């Protein structure tokens, strides 16, 4: 009976061994998501500046709608990835905790 009490179940052992790797993978994933979201937003800002010539043309609503749709897509994708990995916040949350 005492021998049975000393045994550690395999799933628990596997869980304990994987904890440091999961934390590192989660931190790397958070950095990856934040970096790519930031790059996508900068690309959107650049696109907005490059299409500013169309401000007073019939193409303006098209560019504006495209910009808004892509921005929603980028923010939604980043948010979904954070929820999937159970990562809190984004760039702003990380800056607040560091500052």
Kinemage of the C-alpha trace (Angstrom):
@kinemage 1
@onewidth
@group {chain A} dominant
@subgroup {mainchain}
@vectorlist {calphas} color= white
{ca unk a 1} P 0.000 0.000 0.000
{ca unk a 2} L 2.834 2.444 0.841
{ca unk a 3} L 4.405 1.737 -2.543
{ca unk a 4} L 1.224 2.784 -4.317
{ca unk a 5} L 1.119 6.114 -2.479
{ca unk a 6} L 4.636 7.033 -3.690
{ca unk a 7} L 3.735 6.687 -7.364
{ca unk a 8} L 3.158 9.892 -9.252
{ca unk a 9} L 0.545 9.619 -12.002
{ca unk a 10} L 1.998 10.084 -15.477
{ca unk a 11} L -0.308 12.983 -16.465
{ca unk a 12} L 0.723 14.897 -13.333
{ca unk a 13} L 4.412 14.232 -14.017
{ca unk a 14} L 4.020 15.310 -17.631
{ca unk a 15} L 2.172 18.446 -16.519
{ca unk a 16} L 4.898 19.386 -14.038
{ca unk a 17} L 7.654 18.863 -16.608
{ca unk a 18} L 5.850 20.930 -19.239
{ca unk a 19} L 5.097 23.955 -17.054
{ca unk a 20} L 8.379 25.852 -17.709
{ca unk a 21} L 8.114 25.217 -21.444
{ca unk a 22} L 4.507 26.351 -21.538
{ca unk a 23} L 5.376 29.603 -19.778
{ca unk a 24} L 8.187 30.297 -22.240
{ca unk a 25} L 5.982 29.416 -25.212
{ca unk a 26} L 3.238 31.665 -23.870
{ca unk a 27} L 5.654 34.597 -23.452
{ca unk a 28} L 7.035 34.074 -26.958
{ca unk a 29} L 3.522 33.876 -28.369
{ca unk a 30} L 2.487 37.080 -26.579
{ca unk a 31} L 5.506 38.865 -28.052
{ca unk a 32} L 4.731 37.455 -31.522
{ca unk a 33} L 1.077 38.525 -31.386
{ca unk a 34} L 1.916 42.030 -30.120
{ca unk a 35} L 4.673 42.524 -32.678
{ca unk a 36} L 2.563 41.411 -35.608
{ca unk a 37} L -0.408 43.463 -34.485
{ca unk a 38} L 1.850 46.511 -34.225
{ca unk a 39} L 3.315 45.885 -37.701
{ca unk a 40} L -0.143 45.452 -39.222
{ca unk a 41} L -1.370 48.680 -37.634
{ca unk a 42} L 1.672 50.554 -38.915
{ca unk a 43} L 1.018 49.174 -42.407
{ca unk a 44} L -2.573 50.374 -42.126
{ca unk a 45} L -1.412 53.820 -41.062
{ca unk a 46} L 0.970 53.905 -44.022
{ca unk a 47} L -1.839 52.841 -46.349
{ca unk a 48} L -4.046 55.589 -44.953
{ca unk a 49} L -1.334 58.189 -45.617
{ca unk a 50} L -0.697 56.901 -49.138
{ca unk a 51} L -4.380 57.022 -50.034
{ca unk a 52} L -4.919 60.506 -48.632
{ca unk a 53} L -4.857 61.846 -52.195
{ca unk a 54} L -8.302 60.282 -52.676
{ca unk a 55} L -9.833 62.318 -49.854
{ca unk a 56} L -12.044 64.449 -52.079
{ca unk a 57} L -12.689 61.897 -54.812
{ca unk a 58} L -15.409 59.304 -55.310
{ca unk a 59} L -12.879 56.654 -54.198
{ca unk a 60} L -12.666 58.018 -50.644
{ca unk a 61} L -15.519 55.884 -49.228
{ca unk a 62} L -13.960 52.765 -50.753
{ca unk a 63} L -10.563 53.409 -49.154
{ca unk a 64} L -12.151 54.336 -45.842
{ca unk a 65} L -14.282 51.186 -45.765
{ca unk a 66} L -11.303 49.036 -46.708
{ca unk a 67} L -9.196 50.619 -43.973
{ca unk a 68} L -11.890 50.114 -41.332
{ca unk a 69} L -12.497 46.497 -42.345
{ca unk a 70} L -8.829 45.574 -42.253
{ca unk a 71} L -8.315 47.317 -38.905
{ca unk a 72} L -11.245 45.368 -37.422
{ca unk a 73} L -9.803 42.154 -38.854
{ca unk a 74} L -6.352 42.804 -37.365
{ca unk a 75} L -7.734 43.695 -33.944
{ca unk a 76} L -10.138 40.736 -33.972
{ca unk a 77} L -7.423 38.284 -34.995
{ca unk a 78} L -5.052 39.496 -32.292
{ca unk a 79} L -7.809 39.383 -29.702
{ca unk a 80} L -8.790 35.851 -30.711
{ca unk a 81} L -5.170 34.680 -30.542
{ca unk a 82} L -4.784 36.205 -27.063
{ca unk a 83} L -7.940 34.460 -25.852
{ca unk a 84} L -6.793 31.163 -27.346
{ca unk a 85} L -3.453 31.383 -25.532
{ca unk a 86} L -5.078 32.965 -22.452
{ca unk a 87} L -2.870 36.037 -22.669
{ca unk a 88} L -4.022 39.166 -20.880
{ca unk a 89} L -4.394 42.411 -22.791
{ca unk a 90} L -1.928 43.466 -25.406
{ca unk a 91} L 0.681 46.154 -25.857
{ca unk a 92} L -1.022 48.551 -23.452
{ca unk a 93} L -1.374 46.021 -20.628
{ca unk a 94} L 2.262 45.029 -20.945
{ca unk a 95} L 3.443 48.660 -20.872
{ca unk a 96} L 1.326 49.403 -17.790
{ca unk a 97} L 2.711 46.417 -15.888
{ca unk a 98} L 6.313 47.276 -16.845
{ca unk a 99} L 5.988 50.998 -16.128
